[in-house]
């Protein structure tokens, strides 16, 4: 249902039961899936691919060109998964030649004033609280929570099930299953509450906790700790995910919480 005061480019592909409120602008080369609601004063620009049953609130701008001086108007996209809510004044820029797209997964909640820059890949079931910001080329796993006003440096990676406290400056990669806090950002424990809510057993939570105790609290360097973890802990999906994350951490992982960090 399109309001007469909304503008929808004839080249946009809009499912029949999408609701578009007044004063919204939808550009060419846009696809919007069934059941999505687009509030007033939303701007959806070229290259947007929005899934089913999303809710996009007033003032949001989806798929604007990247804030990257190297961008040469290449054809790229901004992809929003199904059942995702994007609150007021969120900005999500489309990709560059690097990844070709910016992605926000399914069942996410992106709260007001958040910014997701070009070439970011955000997994499913993530929550970004108000005014959290991803610089370009960031990768965020599934079930990640960023508390309010978190700022993530370009090219950083945040592992699945991580929780980052409000006002944090993320300059290093944040491994999966952990809580990150303090300045500079540090390991302060595992995200045990989040893991329990998502059905992890006490035994599995204990396994993850023991791995991180060895990594962060035994005075080993990252290479030494990784070797011991691989040798002494039974191979499980969680163990392997942690080891693979550490191996692939291009910016290095955040430090532990000892006084010198």
Secondary structure as UniProt FT lines:
FT   TURN            4..5
FT   STRAND          7..8
FT   TURN            10..11
FT   STRAND          13..14
FT   TURN            16..17
FT   STRAND          19..20
FT   TURN            22..23
FT   STRAND          25..26
FT   STRAND          31..32
FT   TURN            34..35
FT   STRAND          37..38
FT   TURN            40..41
FT   STRAND          43..44
FT   TURN            46..47
FT   STRAND          48..50
FT   TURN            52..53
FT   STRAND          55..56
FT   TURN            58..59
FT   STRAND          61..64
FT   TURN            69..70
FT   STRAND          77..80
FT   TURN            82..83
FT   STRAND          85..86
FT   TURN            88..89
FT   STRAND          91..93
FT   TURN            97..99
FT   STRAND          101..104
FT   TURN            106..107
FT   STRAND          109..110
FT   TURN            112..113
FT   STRAND          115..116
FT   TURN            118..119
FT   STRAND          121..122
FT   STRAND          127..128
FT   TURN            130..131
FT   STRAND          133..134
FT   TURN            136..137
FT   STRAND          139..140
FT   TURN            142..143
FT   STRAND          145..146
FT   TURN            148..149
FT   STRAND          151..152
FT   TURN            154..155
FT   STRAND          157..158
FT   TURN            160..161
FT   STRAND          163..164
FT   TURN            166..167
FT   STRAND          169..170
FT   STRAND          173..174
FT   TURN            176..177
FT   STRAND          178..181
FT   TURN            182..185
FT   STRAND          186..190
FT   HELIX           192..197
FT   TURN            198..199
FT   HELIX           202..217
FT   HELIX           222..232
FT   HELIX           237..248
FT   TURN            250..251
FT   TURN            259..260
//
